[in-house]
Amino acid sequence: MKYEIEYKPSFSLLVITLEPGESILGEAGSLTWMQPTIEVKTHKREKSFWGSLSLALIGGQSFFINEFSAGTGTGKAGFSAAPLGDIETLTLAPGKGFIVQKSAFIASENGIDLDVKWEGFTKGLFGQGLFMLKATGQGLMFINTFGAIDHHTLAAGESLIVDNFHLVAFSDSCQYRVTKFGGLKETLLGGEGLVTEITGPGEVYIQTKNIRELADWIWTIIEPRVQAKAR
């Protein structure tokens, strides 16, 4: 499978070239265009640990995932995501998986297993609006970020503390601990809430922008107008 990421780093677009017999799984809604030689099949995604609640409510994703295949000839397809930012390629192999923010997933090869039932983060992040999935297997996976990608490689025993709304992915070889930002005062007033302390060895991918902060900033602009109309 051939691919390239165009328009990096702010408006990235993933363009994949499929030969006959090749296919890729894409997040519902991520397709921007495709050539007529590409065939699409929609599969129902396995329910999450929240039972009957749609993944769209907890991770920005739907119940469905699309499989794109080359039919009678070579074909291309383009994929992107809603947040303005970059696209990164993760290479998975046996013993080398990743923990990934669910809303960051764009596409992957068929050899990648996405465990939406993984509950590793749910206890520490409940109420934060951030949910993670565990990706294992062998092949390529593509993730998107809001803003640019800040990549760190941690040596064994080396640690990094990351704001949870900036955390995109990290190697499953890392140890992690979800904790409060400082004491109670810092957690309530410091603007950070919960953070994750990640300890290597492994890789960590961080997004430079926080979509929740953007939404809050936009609200400060439109709130006075909303209140004025309500009077």
C-alpha positions in Angstrom: 0.0 0.0 0.0 1.3 3.4 -1.0 0.4 6.6 0.8 1.4 10.2 1.2 0.4 13.0 3.5 -0.2 16.3 1.7 -0.6 19.9 3.0 1.3 19.3 6.2 1.2 20.4 8.9 -1.9 22.5 9.3 -4.4 21.1 6.8 -3.1 17.5 6.3 -4.7 15.2 3.9 -4.0 11.4 3.7 -3.9 10.1 0.1 -3.8 6.3 -0.2 -3.1 4.3 -3.4 -4.6 0.8 -3.4 -3.7 -1.9 -5.8 -6.2 -4.7 -6.6 -6.6 -6.9 -3.6 -5.5 -4.2 -1.1 -7.9 -2.5 1.3 -7.9 -0.1 4.3 -10.3 0.6 7.1 -11.4 4.2 7.4 -13.3 6.0 10.2 -16.8 6.9 9.2 -16.9 10.4 7.8 -13.1 10.6 7.1 -13.4 10.2 3.3 -12.9 13.4 1.3 -12.7 11.8 -2.2 -12.0 8.6 -4.1 -11.6 7.3 -7.6 -14.4 5.2 -9.2 -12.1 2.1 -9.0 -12.4 2.1 -5.2 -15.2 0.0 -3.6 -16.6 0.6 -0.2 -18.2 -1.7 2.4 -19.6 -0.5 5.7 -19.1 -2.7 8.8 -20.7 -2.4 12.2 -18.1 -1.6 14.8 -18.1 -3.6 18.0 -20.0 -2.0 20.9 -17.9 -0.3 23.5 -17.8 -1.0 27.2 -20.6 1.5 27.6 -23.0 -1.0 26.1 -25.8 0.5 24.0 -24.4 4.0 24.0 -22.9 5.0 20.6 -19.2 5.6 20.4 -20.1 9.0 18.9 -21.2 10.0 22.4 -17.9 9.1 24.1 -15.2 9.2 21.5 -16.3 11.3 18.6 -16.8 8.2 16.5 -19.8 6.3 15.0 -20.9 2.7 15.3 -19.7 2.0 11.8 -16.4 1.8 10.0 -15.8 1.7 6.2 -13.5 -0.7 4.3 -12.1 0.8 1.1 -10.8 -1.7 -1.5 -9.4 -1.5 -5.0 -11.7 -3.3 -7.4 -10.9 -3.7 -11.1 -7.8 -1.5 -11.0 -5.5 0.7 -9.0 -7.4 3.5 -7.2 -6.7 6.4 -4.8 -8.7 7.8 -1.9 -8.2 10.9 0.3 -9.0 11.0 4.0 -9.0 13.9 6.6 -10.5 14.8 9.9 -12.5 17.7 11.3 -9.8 19.3 13.5 -7.3 21.5 11.7 -4.0 19.9 12.2 -1.5 17.2 11.2 -1.7 13.5 10.3 0.9 11.1 11.6 1.7 7.5 10.7 2.2 4.8 13.4 3.9 1.6 12.6 2.6 -1.4 14.7 4.2 -4.8 15.1 3.9 -7.7 17.5 4.9 -6.4 20.9 4.7 -2.8 19.6 1.2 -1.4 20.0 -0.2 2.0 21.0 -2.8 3.6 23.2 -4.6 6.1 21.1 -7.2 8.8 21.6 -10.4 7.4 19.9 -11.2 10.7 18.1 -7.7 10.7 16.6 -8.1 7.6 14.5 -8.5 8.1 10.8 -7.6 4.8 9.1 -5.5 1.6 9.4 -4.5 -1.5 7.5 -6.5 -4.6 8.1 -3.8 -6.1 10.3 -4.5 -3.6 13.1 -6.9 -4.6 15.9 -8.6 -1.7 17.6 -9.8 -2.6 21.1 -12.7 -0.3 21.9 -13.5 -2.3 25.0 -10.2 -1.4 26.6 -10.9 0.2 30.0 -7.4 1.3 31.0 -8.2 4.9 31.1 -11.9 5.0 32.0 -11.6 5.2 35.8 -9.1 8.1 35.7 -10.7 10.1 32.9 -14.4 9.7 33.6 -16.1 13.1 33.0 -13.1 14.5 31.1 -14.5 13.7 27.6 -11.4 11.8 26.6 -11.4 8.1 25.9 -8.6 5.9 24.6 -8.4 2.7 22.5 -5.7 0.1 22.4 -4.2 -0.7 19.0 -2.3 -3.9 18.4 -1.3 -6.1 15.5 0.9 -5.4 12.5 0.7 -2.7 9.9 0.1 1.1 9.5 -2.3 3.3 11.4 -3.0 6.9 10.7 -4.0 9.4 13.4 -4.9 13.1 13.2 -4.2 15.9 15.7 -5.5 19.3 16.5 -2.6 21.5 15.7 0.9 20.2 15.1 2.4 17.0 16.4 4.9 17.1 19.3 6.8 13.8 19.3 8.8 12.5 22.3 10.9 9.4 22.6 11.3 8.3 26.2 14.1 6.2 27.5 13.5 3.5 30.1 12.6 5.3 33.3 12.2 8.7 31.7 8.9 10.4 32.4 6.7 13.1 30.9 3.6 14.7 32.3 1.0 15.5 29.6 -2.3 17.4 29.8 -5.0 14.9 29.0 -6.6 17.1 26.3 -3.2 17.3 24.5 -2.4 13.6 24.7 -2.9 11.8 21.4 -1.0 8.5 21.6 1.8 6.6 23.3 3.4 3.2 23.1 1.8 0.4 25.0 5.3 -0.4 26.4 5.1 2.8 28.5 3.7 2.8 32.1 1.2 5.6 32.8 -0.5 7.1 35.8 -3.6 9.5 35.6 -3.4 12.1 38.3 -4.6 15.5 39.3 -2.7 18.6 38.3 -0.9 19.5 41.6 -3.1 19.8 44.6 -6.8 20.5 44.9 -6.3 24.3 44.3 -4.2 23.7 41.2 -6.7 21.1 39.8 -9.7 23.5 40.3 -8.0 26.8 39.4 -4.9 25.9 37.3 -6.9 25.2 34.1 -5.3 21.8 33.7 -7.6 19.3 35.5 -6.2 15.8 35.1 -2.9 15.0 33.6 -1.1 11.7 32.7 2.4 10.9 33.8 3.9 8.6 31.2 7.1 6.6 31.8 9.3 5.0 29.1 10.5 3.3 27.2 8.4 4.3 24.3 7.0 7.1 22.2 4.5 9.8 23.1 2.5 11.9 20.6 1.1 15.2 21.8 -1.1 17.8 19.9 -0.1 21.4 20.3 -3.7 22.7 20.4 -6.6 22.0 22.7 -10.0 21.9 21.0 -11.8 22.4 24.3 -9.9 25.6 24.9 -10.8 26.8 21.4 -14.5 26.1 22.1 -14.2 28.1 25.4 -12.5 31.0 23.6 -15.1 31.1 20.8 -17.8 31.1 23.5 -16.3 34.2 25.2 -16.8 36.0 21.9 -20.4 34.9 21.1 -21.7 34.8 24.7 -22.4 38.5 25.0 -24.4 38.5 21.8 -26.4 35.4 23.0 -27.2 37.1 26.3 -28.1 40.4 24.6 -30.6 38.6 22.3 -32.1 36.7 25.3 -33.0 39.9 27.1 
